[in-house]
Amino acid sequence: HAHLLGIEPLAPENITAILDLAEEYVTLNRSDTKHGDALAGLTQINMFFEASTRTQASFELAGKRLGADVMNMAMQASSLKKGETLIDTALTLNAMHPDLLVVRHPQSGAVDLLAQKVRCAVLNAGDGRHEHPTQALLDALTIRRAKGRLHRLNIAICGDIAHSRVARSNILLLGRMESRVRLIGPPTLMPAGIEEFGVEVYDDMRAGLDGVDVVMMLRLQKERMDGGFIPSEREYYHRYGLDAEKLGYAKPDAIVMHPGPMNRGVEIDGEIADDINRSVIQDQVEMGVAVRMAAMDLLARNLRARRAG
Ligand code: CP
């Protein structure tokens, strides 16, 4: 593949190849050196049109650890004029000969559009409510390390499914790797027709969590609710927040995940988030650096091969 725009175009063997290479980078990142040369001589530009802590920091570290020249553009959604401005920006940067463009944008489809305008590899760091492929890949690596496999697991994704690119990318990836996905959340936050993706839908946490291996909590994305129904945080926590009582319905060795940023006391009890026997939230962050190193390494190999050919 020339770009990483989503999980949608990836075959199971593509996903496995990224995760296997990421394992090597987990080892490298835990060593004293931390550095490789897979991106030596290449220029990586990070363009975040929307706020980020984990994704931006890990893409920057990933590029630097692999020897790229990394530039972070300071971009705020508030100054963004849609359409022409995005394309003009892409063309301007393209003229500086970047090799890797990492892009986060509040509009679904904006990163795909940008990828059509530039002559380098583009990585989607999250576009609107569409896809967040490196998040799903780091989640998959975290699950595979904790459970030893990705197939035949029961995985619950809980909360604000409708506004979540993380949910969408995870549904695609986990389905492709033959895990069983359950979606749990209020009907108002469940996309219509989502069952077509081969998932089971629940609006009751206890029924949905019964016997699952993995509990993935999502943030209530109020910024994407643009005037629509916004549940009260108290009521939401009562019905859909993960606390010890509800987690008791999952398997005793079930792991708890959250992509971050977390709203403690809204979708998850802070004590569960911090429980090192159940929560793998910090592992997810660690895997994020390794997965982004692997994804950029593979795209760079593809880029070099195409340029040489
Ligand atoms: N999980 C995630 O994308 O976090 P950030 O928004 O902080 O990058």
Residues whose N, C-alpha, C, O or C-beta is under 5 A from the ligand:
A	BS01	CP	A51 S52 T53 R54 T55 Q56 P259 G260 P261
